[in-house]
Amino acid sequence: MERRDFIRQGAGFAVAPAILRRNHRYAEEFADQRPRVGLIGSGWYGKSDLLRLIQVAPVEVVSLCDVDKKMLAEAAEIVASRQASKKTPRTYADYREMLKEKDLDIVLIATPDHWHALPMIAACEAGADIYVQKPISVDIVEGQAMVAAARKNKRVVQVGTQRRSTPHLIEAIDQIIKPGRLGKIGLVEIYCYYHMRTRETPPDSAPPDHLDYEMWTGPAPMRPYNKLVHPRSWRAFMEYGNGIMGDMCIHMLDTVRWMLDLGWPKSVSSNGGILIQKQSKANISDTQTATFDFGDFPVVWQHRTYGTPPDPKYPWGLTIYGDKGTLKASVMSYDFIPVDKNEQPIHKDVTYEFEQYPEDRTEKDLERHVAPAIRGHMRDLLRAIEKRSRPVADIEQGHISTTSCILANHALSLGRTLAWDATKQVVIGDPAANRLLARPYRKPWVHPKA
């Protein structure tokens, strides 16, 4: 018997279903599930994801892992106060030690991007199903290895591209796209105009005592510690992620692919760079345009971290142009603007669920407008686990969207369009581009292979 099965059947997991139902608003379909859960990366979004899972199913969070002792202790205290058993999870500084227990049914991974691949693959090998944050990887071969690990180990893996579970966007598909109200689509624009690139230039310093900076850096290149790096501001550095392309474009590109049933782009081109904010320590682009050619029409991305958005209502979103109408959509709303003046425009705002989940109102750092989408994403994961089926944001879909954004960055750095062979998973006729598919790992960490 697997240790996880023994523990679930033992007295240590005996929490009365009546108590669970009375204290929480679980859907009946999950009322009899008792999955044991672990979290790797207990910072901002790790807690957001985990607490939404606690809201929708009677899970038992038994393990938390983080290289920041303060962050880990805070997460353990919050989880103990929110889960039905009121038990404090075990805590770990090394995900490998946590996974050695082999007693977890679900593992959530919400580390910085450069730490997604190795824990996800290890969790697959430990027999857990997984929720991994986007982008799934920092380089393309990592993503290939992650898909291969999920398939080899027969694991259900949901990627945190939760736009696929956003209620008003699901409605936009049903009410606007499926009925053909856009007509023939000729262009899609996706964009982000948030001033999200740091402009600070703080000096390097010693890392705080509560942070294991060596482990935090892991396989990434070692940089001198800077307060911009941890927590959250690591997105300012290409060493740990893929800039605004990997942070924000992936969400909207993945949304468009889901809405319009698109697969791999045939080619990707990009231009831009650090054109305005040259004084900051950040090394991600402040201006970038990328074109993803899907054959029938292009999907064009633009971000800039200065100036004003063309439409203040949609500073981060997507616009689908058809010959019968236009659909604008974001995390906050959607608008359908028909060409025919006799047809009524349609507007829908984001769905909140404060009456069902009043703790959303007061939870620290929660993106309240996103909470219903995360809950929907967690429900979809649980259904897929029960059926042993592919979730709505399956790892392969996350790999397509992640790889497309990475290719845009490579196209920018190389200064040319990259044609992609989706079957062979290589750039066509471009040895220099293919050498970028896997980046070097810092020793002793070993790069995974598909």
N, C-alpha and C positions, 0 to 999 in steps of 0.2 A: 504494500500500500504506500502511495506517495505521502510524504509528510504533510502536505497541505490537506489531503483527504482525511488523514487521521485527526489533525487539529480541528478541522471543520466539524467532524462528527463527535468530538470530545466535549466535555463539560465546559471547557474554556471558551466555547463559542456559543453557549446556550443563552441567547437573548430571546425572550418570548416574543413571537410575532405580534401579539396584541399590543405589547408595549411599543414595538417598533412602529406599528401603524398609528397608534395614538399620538406619538411624539413627532411623527414626520408625515409628509404629504407624498408618500410613495404611490406610484402607479401600481394597480393591482398586478400587472404582469410581472413586476419585479419583487413582489412582496415576499416570495418564498426563496429568493436568491440570497446567498450569504457569501459573496465573494470576498476574499482576503486581498487587501490592496496595499501596495507600497508606492511611495513617491520618491523619485530621484530629481532633486532640484526644488528646494522648498521656498523659493523666493516668491516674487510677485505673482506670476502666472501659474506657478505650480500650486500655490494655495488656492487661487481662483478656480482652477480646474478641479482640484480635489474636493473643495467645499461644494461645488455644483454636483459632483458625483454623490457625495453624502446626502444631498438634498433629494435625489431621485431614486435611490435604492438603499436598502439596509446593508451597506457594506461595512466591513470591519477594517479600519486602517491600522495595520499592525507594524509598518515600517516606514521610516522617513530617512532620507539620506541627503546630506549637504556638506560642502567643505567649509561653510561659514557656521561656526558654533552658535552665534547669536541668532542667526536666521533659523537654524535648526530647532533651537529651544523654543523660539516664538511659535513656530509652526506646530510643534508637538503640543504646546499649551492650547492653541486654538483648536486643533483637531480633537483633543480630549474634551473640550467644552462643547463641540458640535456633534460628535458622533454618539449614537444611541447608547453604546456600552459605557461611555465616559472613560474608557481606558486610554492611557497615554501610550502612544506608539513607541516601539523601540527606535533608537536613533543610531545612525551610522555616518561615518565620515568618508567611507569608500563603498561605492555601489557594488563592488565585487564581493565584499563581505556580506552585504545585504542579500544579494542574489544566491549566495552559497546555501542559504537556509532552505531554498526550494520549497517555500511554503506560501507563495503568493500566486493568486489567480490573475490579478491585474496589476500591471506596473505602469505608472504615469511618469513620463520623462519631460521635464520642463527646465532643463539646464540651459545655459548659453548654447548657441547653435553648434559650436565646435565640439560639444560634448554630447551630441545626439546619437551619433552612429554606434560607437562602441557599447554604451549601455543598452541601446535598443537590441543590438545583436545578441548581447549576453542575456538579456531578458528572454528573448526567443529561445535560446538554448537552455534556459532554466525552466522552460515550460509555461511561461506566463503569456497572457494576452496583453496588448499594449495600447496606450494612448500616448503618442509622441507629438511634441509641438512642431510647428512649422518654422522655417523650412526644414525638411527632414535631415538635410546634410549641408556641409560647407563645400564639398566637392562632389563631382558626379559619380565617381567610382564608389564612394561611401554609399550613395543612394542605391546604386546597383546591388551592393552587398546587403543592404538592408532589405530590399525586396526579396533577394535570394534567401536570406535567413528566415523571413516570414513564411515563404512558401515551403522551404525545406522542413521547417519545424511545425508547419501547419498551424500557425498562429494567426489570430485575428488582430489586425493593427489598424487603429484609427488615427488619422493625422489631424492636428488641431487647426484645420482650415474650416472653421465653424460657420462660415458663410453658407455652407451647404446645409446647415440646420437652422438658418435664420428664418423665423416665421414669415416676415413680410417679403423676403426674397423668394421663398417657396411660393407664396401667393402670386408674386409677379410672374413666375414661370407659368402657373396654372391659368392666370387671368389674362396675360398679355402675350407671352411667347407661344405657348402651345396652341392657342386659338388662331395664331397667325396674324395678330393685329399689327405687327411691325412690317409685314410684307417681306420683300426680299431684302436681306441685310447686306450692306456694302462696306460698312466700316464699324469698328468698335474702338472706342477710346477708353483707356484706363489711366488713372492719375492720382497723384498725391501732392498737395501743396502745403502740407503742414511744415511749420518751422521747427523741425525735429532734429536737425543736425546741431550738435553742441558747438557753441562759439567760444567756449572756455579754453584757457591755456594754463591750467594749474601745473605746478612743478611735480616731477616724479618724487616719490617718497617710499619709505618702508611700508610694506603691507601691514594692516592691523593684526594684532595678536590673535584675534578670533577667526582669521581667514587663513586657510592653507593655500597660499598662492601658487605653490608648485603644483599641487593637485588641481587647483582651479585652471591653471594654464594647460595641463595635460598634454595632448598631442599638438597643440597650437605652438607657433613660434613664441619663445620667451621674450617678453617686453619688460622693461622696468615697470614696477607697479606705479599706477597713477589712480587717483581717486575717481577719475572718469570711468575706469574699467569696471568697478564693482561698487554697488549693484546696479544693474540695468543699463548703464551708459556704455557697456562693452559694445553695443551696436554701432558706436562711432568708429570702430576699428575693423578693417577688413581681415585682420588676423583671426577674428572670432566669428565672423559671419559674412554676409554678402551685401552689406550696406542696405540702403533703402529698397533696392531691388528685392533682396531676400527677406526683408521685413514687411514691406507694404505692398509691393507689386505682386508678390506671390498670392496674397489674399484675393486681389481683384482679378488677376489672370486666372486663378483657379475657379473663381466664381463664374467668369465668362465661359470657361471651358465646361463647367457643370451646366450652366444655363442653356448653352447652345450645343451641347454634346460634341465638344471638340476633343481631338486626341493630341498627338504631337504636332508641334509646328514643323513646317518643312525647312524653314531657315529663320535665323535671328540676326538682326543688325542693331547697332547701338552707337550713339555718340553722346558726348558731354564730358563731365569731369568736375574738378574743383575750379569753378569759374569766378566765383564771387567771394566766398568765405575762406580766403587763403591763409588767414592768421591762426585758425583753430588747430589744435592738436589732432582733431578728427581727420582720418584719411579716406573716408567714404565720399562719394561724389555729392556735390550740392545741386547739380543739374544733370539730368540724364533723360534721354529719349531712347526707346527701344521699339523695334517693329518685329512682331511675331507673325510670320506668314503662314496662315492655315490653309492656303489654297484658294478658297472661295472669297475670302476677304482677309485683310490684315487686322490685327489687334495691336494698337499703338499705345505704348506707355509713356508717360511723362511725369517726372518729379522735379521740383525745385524747392529749396528750403528758404526762400525769400520771396518778397513781393506778395501779391494778392491772388487768390484763385479766380478763374474766369466766372465761376458761379459760386457765390459765398455759401449757398445751400449744399453744395457738393464739393467740399475741399478734398475729399478722398472718396473715390467712387468709380463708377463705370457709366459709359453712355453708349448705347447700341442704336445705330442709325439704320432704319429701314425705309423703303420707299413709301410706306403707309403710315409710319410713325416713328417716334424716338422714345426710348426707355432710358431714363436716368435712375441709377440705383446706388445706394450706399448702406452703411451700417445703420443709418438713422431713418431712411425713408426710401420710397421710390416714386417716380413721376412718369406717367405715360402721356406723351404729347402727340395726339393724332394729327395727321396732315389734313384730313377732312374736317373742316370747321363745323360740320353738323354733328360730329362725334364728340362726346364729352371727354375731357381730360380726366385722368385718374390719379389721385394722390393717396399714399398710405404711409403712415408713420411706423416707427419701430414699436414692437410689442414689449410692454413691461409686465411683470408678474408679481408686483409688490404684495398683493392681497394673499396670494398663495405662499409667497416666500418673503415675509417681512424683513428677515435678516439682510436681504439685499440692500435695504435702505441705509444700513449703518456699517456694513462690512468695509473695513479699511482697504483702500486702493482698488476696489472692485469697479470694473467698467460695467455700470448697471445696465446699459443698453445691450450689452453683449451676453449678460447672464442667461436669458432665455435660450439663446443660441447654443451656449455651452451645455446647458441642461439637455437640449434636444440632441446634441452631439453625443452626450453620455448615454442617453436612452438608446440611440441608434447603435452605439458600441455594445451595450448590454444585449440588445436583440440579436446582433450578429454573433456574439459569443454563444448565446443560447442555441442558435441555429447552425453555428459553425459556418457562417456565410461571410461575404465581403461587406464591410460597412460602407456608408455613403462616401467617406473620405479615406478609402482604402490606401494602403501604403504605396501601391503602384500609381494611383492618381496623385498622391503627394510627391512622388518621384518625378512624374512628368512636369508638374508645375514648378518644383524646385529646380530641376535641371534646366528648364527653359530660362529661368531667371539667372542661373549661373552662366549659361551660354551668352546671355545678354552682356554680362560683365566681361566675359572673355572677348566678345566681339568688340566691346569698347576698348579694351586694353590692346588688342591686336590691330584695330582699325580696319576691320573688314567684316563682311557678312559671312556667317557660318551656316553651312547647309548640314542638316542633321539626318543621319541614318537611324531611324527609330528601331529597326530590327537588329542591326549590329551594335547599336549604342556607341557610335563614333561620329566625329565630324568628317564629312566626306572630303577626301583629297586635301587634308590640311594637317600634316604631321605636327606642326608647331601647336596648333589648337589641341590636338589629341594628347600632347604631353602635359596639358593643363588639366586633364580630366581627373587626375589624382594629385593632390599636393603632398609635399613631403611631410611626414610626421616627425615630431620631436621624440628622440629616444627617451625612455625605452619603449614607448608606445609603438605598436605595429599597425600599419594601415590595413583595413579589412579588404578582402577581395570577394568578388561575386562568385 
